[in-house]
Amino acid sequence: MGLAQHLHLVEVLERHLGTHGLHQGWSNGHLAVGWVADILSHADHRLSAGRDWANSLPQTLAQCGGRPVREVEWSDDRLGGLLRRRSQDSTWEAIAPELWQATVTVY
């Protein structure tokens, strides 16, 4: 999650994934970064595994994400919605150049 901060990954994802106006809690950018951390730490990409992981680390994630973790943050619905937004080719094509630029800048 620290590397994601250096890459400004949350900001890049927010610009392209957006978050619904009535949404509460973690934004899609923060949620995506947290989910990637979960996947990398457990080598498990199942949607259902994310909720247990996040709920086991509420203070750590709150410190990293700058907001408290609610019980529903990493629900299957939230992560599924995030995947639907990310799976659009046009969305990824917009994210990739910004992520590459951030990577080059950090390097």
Secondary structure, DSSP 8 states (H G I E B T S, - for coil): -HHHHHTTHHHHHHHHH---TT--SS-HHHHHHHHHHHHHHHT---HHHHHHHHHH-HHHHHHHHSS---TTTT-HHHHHHHHHHHTSHHHHHHHHHHHHHHHHHH-
